[in-house]
Amino acid sequence: MTHQELKVMLLKDPAFRPAYEAESQNPQSGYQIIRHHGDGTEEVVFDSRVSGTDLPTNWMNRPDW
């Protein structure tokens, strides 16, 4: 499946479309990198709204990934 095909499929979802359109209208919105653990918990590794705009250079080199 291509990115475009996935986008078309997701835009048919009435819950996804408004969120996608809202994000598209706000280019200043932040982003997060979230690690999903095997036990179902999540860890925010990076939050651009808290940490600024620079992604830590070692975020993918963590030994536990």
C-alpha distances in whole Angstrom, upper triangle without the diagonal:
4,7,8,6,7,10,11,10,12,15,16,17,21,21,18,19,23,22,19,22,25,23,22,26,27,26,29,27,27,24,25,23,24,24,23,26,26,29,27,28,27,28,28,28,28,29,29,32,34,34,34,31,31,29,31,31,31,28,26,29,30,31,30,26
4,5,5,6,9,10,11,12,14,16,18,21,21,18,18,22,21,18,20,23,21,20,24,25,24,26,25,25,23,23,22,23,24,24,27,28,30,28,29,27,28,28,27,27,28,28,30,33,32,32,29,29,27,29,29,29,27,25,28,30,31,30,26
4,6,5,6,9,10,10,12,15,16,19,19,15,16,19,18,14,17,19,17,16,20,21,20,23,21,21,19,20,20,21,22,22,26,27,29,27,27,25,26,25,25,24,24,24,26,29,29,28,26,26,24,27,27,27,25,23,26,28,30,29,25
4,5,5,6,9,10,10,13,15,18,18,15,14,18,17,14,16,19,17,15,19,21,20,23,22,23,21,23,22,24,25,25,29,30,32,29,30,28,29,28,28,27,27,26,28,31,31,30,27,28,27,30,30,30,28,26,30,32,34,33,29
4,5,5,6,9,10,11,13,17,18,15,15,18,18,15,17,20,19,18,21,23,23,26,25,25,23,24,24,24,26,25,29,29,31,29,30,28,30,29,29,29,28,28,30,33,33,33,30,31,29,32,32,32,30,28,31,33,34,33,29
4,5,5,6,9,10,11,15,15,12,13,16,15,13,15,18,17,16,20,21,21,24,22,22,20,21,21,21,22,22,25,26,28,25,26,24,26,25,26,25,25,26,27,30,30,30,28,29,27,29,30,30,27,25,29,30,32,30,27
4,5,5,6,9,10,13,13,10,10,13,13,10,12,15,14,13,16,18,18,21,20,20,19,20,20,21,23,23,26,27,29,26,27,25,26,25,26,25,24,24,26,29,29,29,26,27,26,29,29,30,27,26,30,31,33,32,28
4,6,5,7,9,12,14,11,10,14,14,12,13,16,16,15,18,20,21,24,22,24,22,24,24,25,26,26,29,30,32,29,30,28,29,28,29,29,28,28,29,32,33,32,30,31,30,33,33,34,31,30,33,34,37,35,31
4,6,6,7,11,12,10,10,14,14,12,15,18,17,17,20,22,23,26,24,24,23,24,24,24,25,24,27,28,29,26,28,26,28,28,29,28,28,28,29,32,33,33,31,32,30,33,34,34,31,30,33,34,36,34,30
4,5,5,9,9,6,7,11,11,9,12,15,14,14,17,19,20,23,20,21,19,20,21,21,23,22,25,26,27,24,25,23,25,24,26,25,25,25,26,29,30,30,28,29,28,30,32,32,29,28,31,32,34,32,29
4,5,7,9,6,5,9,10,8,9,13,13,13,15,18,19,22,20,21,20,22,23,23,25,25,28,29,30,27,28,26,28,26,28,27,26,26,26,29,31,30,28,30,29,32,33,34,31,30,34,34,37,35,32
4,6,9,8,7,11,12,11,12,15,16,16,19,21,22,25,23,25,24,25,26,25,27,26,30,30,31,28,29,28,30,29,31,30,29,29,30,33,34,34,32,34,32,35,37,37,34,33,37,37,39,37,34
4,5,5,6,9,10,10,12,15,15,16,18,20,22,24,22,23,22,23,24,23,25,24,27,28,28,25,26,25,27,26,28,28,27,27,28,30,32,32,31,33,31,34,35,36,32,32,35,35,37,35,32
4,6,6,7,9,10,11,13,15,16,18,20,22,24,22,23,22,24,25,25,27,26,29,30,30,26,27,26,28,27,30,29,27,28,27,30,32,32,31,34,32,35,37,37,34,34,37,37,39,37,34
4,6,7,7,9,11,12,13,15,17,18,20,22,19,20,20,20,22,21,24,23,26,27,27,23,23,22,24,24,26,26,24,25,24,27,29,30,29,31,30,32,34,35,31,31,35,34,36,34,31
4,6,5,6,9,10,11,12,14,16,18,20,17,18,17,18,20,19,22,21,24,26,26,22,23,21,23,22,24,23,22,22,23,25,27,27,26,28,27,30,31,32,28,28,32,32,34,32,29
4,5,5,6,9,10,10,12,15,16,19,17,19,18,20,22,22,25,24,28,29,30,26,26,24,26,25,27,25,23,24,23,27,28,28,27,29,28,31,33,34,30,30,34,34,37,35,32
4,5,5,6,9,10,11,13,15,17,15,17,18,20,22,22,25,25,29,30,31,27,27,25,26,24,26,25,23,23,22,25,27,27,26,28,28,31,33,34,31,31,35,35,38,36,33
4,5,5,6,9,10,11,13,15,12,14,14,16,18,19,22,22,25,27,28,24,23,21,22,20,23,21,19,19,18,22,24,23,23,25,24,27,30,30,27,28,31,31,34,32,30
4,5,5,6,9,10,12,14,12,14,14,16,18,19,22,22,26,28,29,25,25,22,23,21,23,21,19,19,19,22,24,23,22,24,23,26,28,29,26,27,30,31,33,32,29
4,5,5,6,9,11,14,12,15,16,18,21,22,25,26,29,32,32,29,28,26,26,24,26,24,21,20,20,24,25,24,23,25,25,29,31,32,29,29,33,34,37,35,32
4,5,5,7,10,11,10,13,14,17,20,21,24,25,29,31,32,28,27,24,25,22,24,22,19,18,17,21,23,22,21,24,24,27,30,31,28,29,33,33,36,35,32
4,5,5,7,9,7,10,11,14,16,18,21,23,26,29,30,26,25,22,22,20,21,19,16,15,15,18,20,19,18,20,20,24,26,27,24,25,29,29,33,31,29
4,6,6,10,9,12,13,16,19,21,24,25,29,31,32,29,28,25,25,22,23,21,19,17,17,21,22,21,19,21,21,25,27,29,26,27,30,31,34,33,31
4,6,9,9,13,15,18,21,23,27,28,32,34,35,32,30,27,27,24,25,23,20,18,17,21,23,21,19,22,23,27,29,31,28,29,33,34,37,36,33
4,5,6,9,12,15,19,21,25,26,30,33,33,30,29,25,25,22,23,20,17,15,14,18,19,17,16,19,20,24,26,28,26,27,31,31,35,34,31
4,6,8,11,14,17,20,24,26,29,32,33,30,29,25,24,21,21,18,16,13,13,17,18,15,13,16,17,21,23,26,23,25,28,29,33,32,30
4,6,10,13,16,19,23,25,29,32,33,30,28,24,23,19,20,16,13,10,10,14,15,12,11,14,16,19,22,24,22,24,27,28,32,31,29
4,7,10,14,16,20,22,26,29,29,26,24,21,20,16,17,14,11,9,8,12,13,12,11,14,15,19,21,23,21,22,26,26,30,29,27
4,7,10,13,17,19,23,26,27,24,22,18,17,13,14,10,7,5,5,9,10,9,9,12,12,15,18,20,17,19,22,23,26,25,23
4,7,10,13,16,19,23,24,21,19,15,14,10,11,8,6,6,7,10,10,11,10,11,10,13,16,17,14,16,19,20,23,22,20
4,6,10,12,16,19,20,18,15,12,10,7,7,5,4,6,8,10,10,11,11,12,10,12,15,15,12,14,17,17,20,19,17
4,7,10,13,16,18,16,14,10,9,6,5,5,7,9,12,12,12,13,13,12,10,11,13,13,9,10,14,13,16,15,13
4,6,10,13,14,12,10,7,6,5,6,7,9,12,14,14,14,16,16,16,13,14,16,15,11,12,15,13,16,14,12
4,6,10,12,10,9,6,5,6,7,10,12,15,17,17,16,19,19,18,15,15,16,14,11,11,13,11,13,11,9
4,7,8,7,6,5,7,9,10,13,15,18,20,20,20,22,22,22,19,18,20,18,14,14,16,14,15,12,10
4,5,6,5,6,8,11,12,15,18,21,23,22,22,25,25,24,21,20,22,19,16,15,16,14,14,11,10
4,5,7,9,11,15,16,19,21,25,26,26,26,29,29,28,24,24,25,22,19,18,19,16,16,12,12
4,6,9,12,15,17,20,22,25,27,26,26,29,30,29,26,25,27,24,21,20,21,19,18,15,15
4,7,10,13,16,19,20,23,24,24,25,28,28,28,25,25,26,24,21,20,22,19,20,16,15
4,7,10,13,16,17,21,21,21,21,25,25,25,22,22,24,22,18,19,20,18,18,15,15
4,7,9,12,13,17,18,17,18,21,22,22,19,19,21,19,15,16,18,16,17,14,13
4,6,9,11,14,16,14,15,18,19,19,16,15,18,16,13,14,16,13,15,13,12
4,6,7,11,12,11,11,14,15,15,13,13,16,15,11,13,16,14,16,14,14
4,7,10,12,11,10,13,14,13,10,10,12,11,8,10,12,10,14,12,12
4,6,9,8,7,10,10,10,7,8,11,11,8,11,14,13,16,16,15
4,5,5,6,8,9,10,9,10,14,15,12,15,17,17,20,19,18
4,5,5,5,5,8,8,10,14,15,13,16,19,19,22,22,21
4,6,6,8,10,11,14,17,19,16,19,22,22,25,25,23
4,6,9,11,11,13,16,17,15,19,21,20,24,23,23
4,7,8,8,9,13,14,13,16,18,18,22,22,21
4,6,8,10,13,16,15,18,20,20,24,24,23
4,7,10,12,15,14,17,19,20,24,24,23
4,6,8,12,11,14,16,17,21,22,21
4,6,9,8,10,13,14,18,18,17
4,6,6,9,10,11,15,16,15
4,6,8,8,11,14,16,15
4,6,5,7,10,12,12
4,6,6,10,11,10
4,6,9,10,7
4,6,9,7
4,6,6
4,6
4
